Amino acid sequence: MIIDNFNRVHNYLRISLTNNCNFQCLYCNPEEKISEISNKKIMTKKEIFEISSFFVKMGVKKIRLTGGEPFLRKDFKEIISSLKKLNVEIGITTNGFFIDKYVDFLIENNIKIINLSLDTLDEKKFFSITKRNFLKKILKNIRILAKKNFYFKVNVVVMKGINENEIFDFIKWAENLPIKLRFIEYMPFKGNKWTWNDVFSYKDILNKISEKYDFEKIEDEKNDTSKNFFISKNKVKFAVISSISNSFCETCNRIRISSDGQLQNCLFSRQTFDLLGSYRSKKNIIPIILKAFNEKHKERGGLTEFINFEKKLQTETGRKMTNIGG
């Protein structure tokens, strides 16, 4: 089993299939030119399966495929088919653009764990955030998922001065959909020019919702990153992921591998461990995995001093969100 020095068992693997995306969200990949990793540097479908096999032998029970946008991989179906042989739970994080194309395939393969990113319900604002005019298609694809009896999570990154005024709109929109809303605090990644002033915090979100709705705390799942709530008036479930102001590090069980085979033991970590290079050199990757989690910090990749938080993030090397995969 993969256990760190704080007795956290890591059994949830997140694999980025590509750093490429058909969106260009300001918090994820804000630079004008999207920097793609060459095909020679990214994991092949065979490598994804075989590296995943090591983790399953070490106790991984769930694999989530992310990106960039995972559906952009031309061999996506083949990757799914191979990973199903590992008998693990498989989930997908997507921006929703290709759902109509793949929904039947997902049903055929009994994959109904979908996290979908959507940060606004306003067309003009959608373009300002993503640099794309795809909102109508995304909303249509969400309705397709609902009709096909998917239960899914909609992730909303809340950014002060941009979309915090849409929280009520999202709750109203969710009333007739089989979804759980997850409001996420804006996190710092390379290039997104994050500052404390951009953060609409966990406390801010709950205070905002309480202006209009009464809600109750409901039990969080084991290792859940979110704090979960229920509005009895309209039967809406919502959650807050408070990575910045109120971390979930104590129960973290996440393992992240980028599309170029770099293992990252924490979203905030500035260090990566080269699994793919070692694997291609026929080296045993298990010692690298164990080393990575032996060196994992107790909280936020070692960035625990809030007074220096912003300064450290601006001066230390990191990766863009699109390279990590969330």
N, C-alpha and C positions, 0 to 999 in steps of 0.2 A: 504493500500500500504506500501511497505517496503522502507522508505526514511531515509537516514542518516542525520547527522547534517550539511552536506554540500549540502543538497537538491538534492542528487542523488537518482533517483528512480531505484530500483533494481527489474528487471522483467525478468532476464535471469538466469535460474537455470542449473548448470552443476553437474551431478551426476556420481560419479565413481562407476561402478558396481563391480569392483574387483581391488585389488592392484597387482594381478598376471599378468605376461606378458610373452609371448613366445620369446621376445627380452630382451636384457640386455644392453640397451644403456648407454653409459658412463656418460651422463649428467642427466639421469633419475633414473636409478637403478644400480649404478656402482659396488656395492659389489658383491663378487663372489657368495655368497649364497643368493638367492632371499628369502626374509622374507615374507611369506604369512600370512595373517590374517586368523584365524580359521573361519570355516563356522558359528559357533555359534555367532561370533562377527560381522559378516557382515549383512547388511540389507537383509531381505528376499524380494521376489518379492512383497508380500503383503505390507510389510513395505515401500518399495520404492514407491508404488502407493499411499498409504495413507499419507505418509509424503509429497509427491509431491502435493497431493490434497490441503494440507494446503497452500502451496506456490501459487498454482493457484488461490485460493480464495483471496490471498493477492496481486494478480496482475501479477503473472508470465505468460508470453506469449510464452516463448520458453524454451524447455528442451533439453540439449545436454547430451548424454551418453558417458562417457569416461572410462578410466581404470587407471592403467594397460591397458590391452587390453579387451575392453568390450565384444567382440565376444567369449571370453573364458567362459563367464557365460553360463552354460548348459541350463538355463531357459531364455536365451536372447529373444527368440521369444515371450514367455509368458509375459515378462516385456514390450516389445513393444506393444503387444496387449492390455495390461491393460492401459498403458499410453495414448494410442490413445483415450481412453474414455474421457480424460480430454480436448480434442479439443485444444491442443497446437501444435505449430510447434516443430517437433522432429528432432534433428540432431545427428550425430555420429562422434566421433574422433577415428581413428583406425590406426594401422600400415599397414593395407592392406592385411595381410597374408590370412585372411579368406573370403575376398570379393567374390571369385568365389563360395564359399559355400552358401553365404547369399544374393547374388545380386538379385535373383528372388524374394526372400522374401521381400527385401527392396522395390522393384518395386511394388509388390502386395499391400504393405502397404503405398505406395506413400511417401516413405522416400528417398529424393534425396539430402539431405544436408549432405555432407560427407567432413570431414577434414582428410586428409591422411598425415602421417608423413613420410618424406623421406629426409635423410640428405646427401646422396651422390649417384652418378650414377656409381661409380667405385666399382667393386666387392671386391677387397682387402680392400678398405677403409670401405666398408659396413660391412665387418666382424670385422674390428678393432673397429668400433663404436658400433655395435649391438651384437657382439659375435655369429653371426649367418650367414649362407650362403644362405640367402633367396632373394637376390636382383632380380634374374631372375623371380622368382614367383611374387614378388611385381610389377615389371614392366609389367608382363603379366596381372595381375589383374587390373592395371591402364588402360590398353588397353580395358579390358572387360567393365569397367565403362564408358569409352569414347564411345564404341560401343552401350552401352545401354542408351546413351543420358543423362548421369549424367553430371552436371556441378559441379566441386569440387575444393577444395583448397588443395594445396600441401604445407605443412609446412616444411621449411628447417631451422634447427637451425644452424646458421653460427658460427663456432668456429675458432678463429685465429690459424693458423698453422696446421689446420686439413682439412677444406673444403672450405675456402674462395676463393681458386683458382678455384672452380667449379661453381661460379656464372654465368659465361658466358655459361658453359655447360648446366646448368639448363634452361637458357633463350632459348638457341637453341633447347633443348629438348621439351620445352613447345610450340613451334611454331605451331605444328599440333595437339595439344590436347586442349580439352575444359576445361581448368583449369586456376586458378589464382595462381601464385607462391607467397608464403609469406615467406620472409626471416626474421628470428627471431633472435634477439640478445640473446646470451647465458646467461641464468639466473642462479643464485645461488640457490642450494637446498642441503639439508643435504647429505653429503657423496660425492658430485661431485667435491670437491676440487677447486671450482671456484675462480678465481682471476681476477682483472681488466685486466691483460695481456692477458686473454683468449677472451676478448670481441672484436668482429669485429663490430663496432658500426653502427648505422643508417647512420651517415655521411660517414663512411668508405664504406658502401655498395653502397650508391648513387654515391660516387666518383669513385668507381670501375666500376659500370655500365656505367657511363658517358665516360669512356675511349673508349668505343666501340659503345654505342648507345645514340641517342637523345631520351629523354622521356619527357612526360608532366605529371604534377600533375592532378589527377582527383578527383572528389568530394568523400569524405569519407561518408560512411553511418553513421546514427545516432548511437552513442555508439560504433562505430567501434574501435577495438584495433589497427588497422593497418592504415598506411598512404599509399594511393593508387596511382599508376602511370600506364601510358600506353606508350608502345613503338609502334609508328605508323608504323615503317618500317616493323615489322613482326607481328603486331597485338597482341603482348603479354601483358597481364596484370600482374603486379607484385605489391607487397606491402612489407612494412617493419614494423615489430612489434618491437618497440623500448622501451621495458620495462625498460631498464637500463638507457639509455642516454637521452631519451626524452619521458617521460611517458604519458600514456593515462588516468591517474587517474581521471582527471577532469570530464570525462563523463562515468566513470565505472558504469556498471549496473549488474555486475556478482555476482552470489551466488554460492558457491561451497560446496558440501557435499561429504565427502569421503565414501568409501565402508563400513566403520564401523560406519557411521552415525555421523561423526563430521563435524559441520558447520564451514567453514572458510570464513571470510569476505574479504580476500585479499590473493593473491598468496604469497605475502611477509610477511603476518602476522605470528607471532610466537605463536598465541593463537588460540585455537579451542573451540567450544561450543558443548556440548554433546547432540545432538538431540535424538539419538537412545536410550540412557539410560533413558532419561526422558520419551520418548514415550512408552518404554516397562514398565515403572513404572506407566503408566496411567496418567502422568502429562501433563498439557497443554503446548505444545511446542511453542505456539505463543509468549509468553513473552521472551523466550530464543532467538527466531529469532529477535525480536525487540531490545533486549539488544545487540546482536551481532553487529547489524548495527548502533545502537546508539554509540557504542564504536569504530566504524571503523575510522581509521586515514584518513587524507586528502590525503596522498600520500604514496605509497609503504609500507604499514604497519607500518608507523612511521619512516622508515629508510630514512630520507631525507638528512642527513649530509653525503655527498659523501666522505669526507675525512676519515670518520670512518666506511664507508659502509662495507668494507671487514672485518674489525676487528669484527664488531658486528655480522656479519653472521657466523663467525668462532666460536664465543663464546656463542651465544644464541641458544636455542633449536629450532629445526624446523622439518619439515617432508620431506621425499624424494618425488620427483616429482610423482613417481608411487603411493604414498599414497594419493596425493592430487587430481590427475586426470586432471591437466592442466587447 
